[in-house]
Amino acid sequence: MSLQRLRSQRLRFRLIISLLAAVLLTLTAPTTAAQPVDSLLAKGKTLLEKGTTKGDAATLQQARTLFQRATTSDTLTAFSHYYLALADYRLIDVAGEDQKETYLDDAAKHLELALDHRERWAEAHALLSLVYGRKAGQGMLSGMRYGPQASSHLDEAIEAAPTNPRVLLAGGISLLNKPSMWGGDKEQGLDRLQEAVARFEQRTRSTSEMTLSPSKSLEPTWGHAEAYAWIGIAHVKADRHEDARTAFRNALSARPGYAWVEKVLMPQLASAE
C-alpha cells in the first residue's frame, strides 16, 4: 500500500471518529438545553398574549410551561413567578370547573414568591388582589375569608404605584364586584376603570416613542383591552347598553379578535337588550 493511500485512509478514519463523537455528544446532551431566562419569558409573553386573545387553553398552557421552566433559574426570578401566576389567572376562565381552584391557588403561591424576590412590587400586589378577589367571589364564606386579603394587597399596590394602570384596573374591578356593604361602589368602580384606560393610553404613547431595554420589555403590559371590557360590564350593570357597546368596540380595537369580548360579553349584551 502506498504511503499516500495510507495517509488518506488515516484521515478518513479520523474524520469518522470525529463525526461519531459529535453525534454521541448530541445524543447524551440534555434534551432541554439551558435557554436564557429572558428568552423564555419573552417567548412565554408572546404565547400568553396570543392565548388570552383567542381564549385558547392549549396556547396558555404552552406559555405556562415556559414560565415554569424559567422559575428553575436564579435569574429574573420575580418575573418568572409573576408570569407563571398570570398564566394561571388566564387559565381560570378556560379550564374545567375541577381545575379552576387549582389555578387560583397556584397563582396566589407564585405571586407570593414573586413578592419574596421583589418587595412592594405593585404589579404583583395588584394581580394577587385580583386572584383573591376571584376566590372571595365564590360565596359568603369565601368572601369573609379572602375579601380582606384582596383588599390588603390592593392597598399595598395603591401605596406603591397609585397611577399604575393595572393597579387602577384591579381597583375598578374590586369596586364593581364588591358588595356595597363591604365598600363596593359601581360608579366609583367605573371612574377607576376609565382612569385606568387613560393611563394605558398615556403609557402606550410614551413607550411607542422609545426603544425598551430587555429588562423593561419584560415589565407587564397587559390590561388595556381588559379595562375597556370591564367598562362595558359596568355600563351593562347600569342598563347603559349603547355605552357598553362602545366600550366593547374599544376593547376590540385595543385587542383585535379578543374572544372574551366577541364570544361572551357582546352576546350577553345582545341578550340583555
C-alpha positions in Angstrom: 0.0 0.0 0.0 1.4 3.4 -1.0 2.2 6.0 1.7 -0.2 8.5 0.2 -3.1 5.9 0.3 -2.3 5.1 3.9 -2.4 8.7 4.9 -5.7 9.1 3.1 -7.3 6.2 5.0 -6.0 7.5 8.3 -7.6 10.9 7.5 -10.9 9.3 6.7 -10.7 7.2 9.9 -10.1 10.4 12.0 -13.0 12.1 10.3 -15.3 9.2 11.0 -14.2 9.2 14.7 -14.8 12.9 14.9 -18.3 12.6 13.4 -19.2 9.8 15.8 -18.0 11.8 18.7 -20.2 14.7 17.7 -23.2 12.5 17.3 -22.6 10.9 20.7 -22.2 14.3 22.3 -25.5 15.4 20.8 -27.3 12.2 22.0 -26.0 12.5 25.5 -26.6 16.2 25.9 -29.7 17.3 28.0 -32.8 17.4 25.9 -33.8 20.8 27.3 -30.7 22.8 26.8 -30.4 25.8 29.0 -32.2 28.7 27.3 -31.7 32.2 28.6 -34.4 33.1 31.1 -35.2 36.4 29.3 -35.7 34.5 26.1 -38.1 32.0 27.8 -40.0 34.9 29.3 -40.2 36.8 26.1 -41.5 33.8 24.2 -43.9 33.0 27.0 -45.3 36.5 27.0 -46.0 36.3 23.3 -47.8 33.0 23.7 -49.7 34.4 26.7 -50.9 37.3 24.7 -52.0 35.1 21.9 -53.7 32.6 24.2 -55.5 35.4 26.0 -56.7 36.9 22.8 -58.0 33.7 21.4 -59.2 32.2 24.7 -57.1 29.1 23.9 -56.2 26.9 26.8 -53.5 25.0 24.8 -51.6 28.1 24.0 -51.9 29.4 27.5 -50.5 26.0 28.7 -47.6 26.4 26.4 -46.8 29.8 27.9 -47.2 28.4 31.4 -44.7 25.6 30.6 -42.1 28.2 29.6 -42.7 30.3 32.7 -42.4 27.1 34.8 -39.0 26.4 33.3 -37.9 30.0 33.9 -38.7 29.6 37.7 -35.9 27.0 38.0 -33.3 29.6 37.3 -31.9 32.2 39.8 -32.2 34.9 37.1 -35.2 37.2 36.8 -37.0 35.2 39.5 -39.7 37.7 40.3 -40.7 38.0 36.7 -40.8 34.2 36.2 -43.1 33.7 39.2 -45.3 36.7 38.2 -45.8 35.5 34.7 -46.5 31.9 35.8 -49.2 33.3 38.1 -50.6 35.4 35.2 -50.8 32.3 33.0 -52.7 30.6 35.9 -55.0 33.5 36.2 -55.8 33.4 32.4 -56.4 29.7 32.5 -59.1 30.0 35.2 -61.6 31.2 32.6 -60.9 28.4 30.0 -60.2 25.5 32.3 -62.6 22.9 33.5 -64.5 23.6 36.7 -62.4 21.0 38.5 -59.2 22.9 37.7 -60.2 26.5 38.5 -59.4 26.3 42.2 -56.0 24.7 41.5 -55.1 27.6 39.2 -56.2 30.2 41.7 -54.2 28.6 44.5 -51.1 28.2 42.2 -51.4 31.8 41.1 -51.5 33.0 44.7 -48.5 30.9 45.6 -46.3 32.2 42.8 -47.3 35.8 43.3 -46.2 35.4 47.0 -42.9 34.0 45.7 -42.5 36.9 43.3 -43.0 39.3 46.2 -40.4 37.4 48.2 -37.9 38.4 45.5 -39.2 41.9 44.8 -40.8 43.5 47.8 -43.6 46.1 47.4 -44.0 45.3 43.7 -47.2 47.0 42.8 -47.8 44.7 39.8 -47.7 41.5 41.9 -49.8 43.0 44.6 -52.5 44.1 42.1 -52.6 40.7 40.4 -52.7 39.0 43.8 -55.7 41.2 44.7 -57.5 40.1 41.6 -56.7 36.4 42.4 -58.0 36.7 46.0 -61.0 38.7 44.6 -61.9 35.8 42.4 -61.7 33.5 45.4 -63.7 35.9 47.5 -66.5 35.9 44.9 -67.2 32.2 45.4 -69.7 32.7 48.2 -70.2 34.4 51.5 -67.8 32.3 53.5 -65.1 32.7 50.8 -65.8 36.5 50.8 -65.2 36.7 54.5 -62.0 34.6 54.2 -60.4 36.1 51.1 -62.0 39.5 50.8 -59.7 41.1 53.4 -56.6 39.6 51.6 -57.8 41.0 48.3 -58.3 44.5 49.9 -54.9 44.3 51.7 -53.0 43.6 48.6 -54.9 46.2 46.6 -53.9 48.8 49.3 -50.3 47.7 49.0 -50.4 48.2 45.3 -52.1 51.6 45.5 -49.5 52.7 48.1 -46.6 51.6 45.9 -47.9 52.8 42.5 -51.2 54.7 42.6 -51.2 55.7 38.9 -50.2 52.3 37.5 -52.9 51.3 35.1 -53.1 47.7 36.3 -53.4 48.9 39.9 -56.3 51.1 38.8 -57.8 48.2 36.8 -57.7 46.0 39.9 -59.2 48.8 42.0 -62.0 49.3 39.5 -62.9 45.6 39.3 -62.9 45.4 43.1 -65.3 48.4 43.5 -67.5 47.0 40.7 -67.8 43.5 42.2 -67.6 44.1 45.9 -71.0 44.3 47.7 -71.9 47.8 48.8 -72.0 46.7 52.5 -68.3 45.9 52.1 -67.3 49.1 50.3 -68.3 48.3 46.8 -69.5 51.2 44.5 -70.3 50.6 40.8 -70.0 54.2 39.7 -66.7 54.7 41.6 -65.5 51.5 40.0 -66.4 52.8 36.6 -64.5 56.0 37.3 -61.4 54.0 38.4 -61.6 51.9 35.2 -61.8 55.0 33.0 -58.8 56.4 34.8 -57.0 53.1 34.0 -57.8 53.4 30.3 -56.4 57.0 30.3 -53.2 55.7 31.9 -52.9 52.8 29.5 -53.2 55.2 26.5 -50.7 57.6 28.0 -48.2 54.8 28.5 -48.8 53.4 25.0 -48.0 56.8 23.5 -44.8 57.2 25.6 -43.4 53.7 25.1 -44.0 53.8 21.3 -41.5 56.6 21.1 -38.6 54.8 22.7 -36.7 51.5 22.4 -37.1 49.5 25.6 -34.2 47.7 27.2 -34.6 43.9 27.6 -35.4 44.2 31.3 -38.0 46.9 30.6 -39.6 44.8 27.9 -40.4 42.2 30.5 -42.4 44.6 32.6 -46.2 43.8 32.5 -48.1 45.5 29.7 -51.4 43.6 29.8 -54.8 45.1 30.7 -55.7 47.9 28.2 -58.4 45.9 26.4 -59.5 44.3 29.6 -60.1 47.7 31.2 -62.4 48.6 28.3 -64.2 45.3 28.7 -64.8 46.0 32.3 -66.1 49.5 31.5 -68.6 47.8 29.2 -69.6 45.4 32.0 -70.1 48.4 34.3 -72.4 50.0 31.7 -74.4 46.8 31.2 -75.0 46.6 35.0 -76.4 50.1 34.8 -78.5 49.3 31.7 -76.5 51.7 29.6 -76.4 49.4 26.6 -75.1 51.8 24.0 -72.2 52.9 26.2 -71.5 49.2 26.8 -71.4 48.6 23.1 -68.9 51.4 22.6 -66.7 50.1 25.3 -66.7 46.6 23.9 -65.8 48.1 20.5 -62.9 50.0 22.1 -61.7 46.7 23.7 -61.7 45.0 20.3 -59.8 48.0 18.8 -57.1 47.6 21.6 -57.0 43.8 21.1 -58.5 42.7 17.8 -60.1 39.3 18.0 -60.5 39.3 21.8 -62.5 36.2 22.3 -63.9 37.2 25.8 -65.5 40.3 24.3 -66.6 38.8 20.9 -67.9 35.4 22.2 -69.0 36.2 25.7 -69.6 39.9 26.5 -71.2 41.1 23.3 -73.6 38.1 23.1 -74.6 38.8 26.7 -75.2 42.4 25.8 -77.4 41.4 22.9 -79.4 39.1 25.2 -79.8 41.9 27.7 -81.3 44.4 25.1 
